[in-house]
């Protein structure tokens, strides 16, 4: 039981350059902001869509994230 494992240079990947990560990070950030808008703000006077359909669709998520709604 005295076997040792070594990590070769071939198994360690090269770091990903920032300019390849940045567009995906911006895209993910925009999706997050859009989701937070619909869950947190889409209601009443500030709503984009008429009716309460979006509010009812994300209602449980609002409570889960701590947004008051009624």
C-alpha positions as CSV (number, residue, x, y, z in Angstrom):
1,X,0.0,0.0,0.0
2,X,2.9,2.4,-0.5
3,X,1.9,3.4,-4.0
4,X,2.0,7.1,-4.8
5,X,0.2,8.8,-7.5
6,X,1.8,11.6,-9.4
7,X,0.2,14.2,-11.6
8,X,1.8,14.6,-15.0
9,X,1.9,17.9,-16.8
10,X,-0.4,16.5,-19.5
11,X,-3.3,16.1,-17.0
12,X,-3.2,19.7,-15.7
13,X,-5.1,21.9,-18.1
14,X,-3.9,25.4,-19.2
15,X,-5.8,28.3,-17.6
16,X,-8.6,29.8,-19.7
17,X,-7.8,33.3,-20.9
18,X,-10.0,36.1,-19.5
19,X,-11.1,37.3,-22.9
20,X,-12.7,33.8,-23.5
21,X,-14.5,33.9,-20.2
22,X,-15.7,37.5,-20.2
23,X,-18.5,37.2,-22.9
24,X,-20.0,34.2,-21.1
25,X,-19.8,35.9,-17.7
26,X,-21.5,39.0,-19.1
27,X,-24.2,36.8,-20.7
28,X,-24.8,34.9,-17.5
29,X,-24.9,38.2,-15.6
30,X,-27.5,39.6,-17.9
31,X,-29.6,36.4,-17.6
32,X,-29.4,36.7,-13.8
33,X,-30.5,40.3,-13.8
34,X,-33.4,39.5,-16.1
35,X,-34.5,36.6,-13.9
36,X,-34.2,38.8,-10.8
37,X,-36.3,41.4,-12.4
38,X,-39.1,39.0,-13.3
39,X,-39.0,37.3,-9.9
40,X,-38.6,40.5,-7.8
41,X,-40.1,43.5,-9.6
42,X,-42.6,42.4,-12.3
43,X,-45.7,43.3,-10.5
44,X,-48.2,46.2,-10.3
45,X,-47.2,49.7,-11.6
46,X,-43.7,48.6,-12.8
47,X,-44.9,45.6,-14.8
48,X,-44.1,45.2,-18.5
49,X,-46.8,42.7,-19.2
50,X,-50.5,43.3,-18.4
51,X,-52.2,41.1,-15.9
52,X,-50.7,39.0,-13.1
53,X,-49.5,36.0,-15.2
54,X,-45.8,36.6,-14.7
55,X,-46.3,37.3,-11.0
56,X,-48.3,34.1,-10.5
57,X,-45.7,32.1,-12.5
58,X,-42.8,33.2,-10.3
59,X,-44.9,33.5,-7.1
60,X,-43.2,30.7,-5.1
61,X,-39.8,31.8,-6.2
62,X,-40.5,35.3,-4.8
63,X,-41.2,33.8,-1.4
64,X,-38.2,31.5,-1.6
65,X,-35.9,34.5,-2.3
66,X,-37.5,36.7,0.3
67,X,-39.4,39.2,-1.9
68,X,-42.6,40.4,-0.3
69,X,-45.6,40.3,-2.6
70,X,-48.8,40.3,-0.5
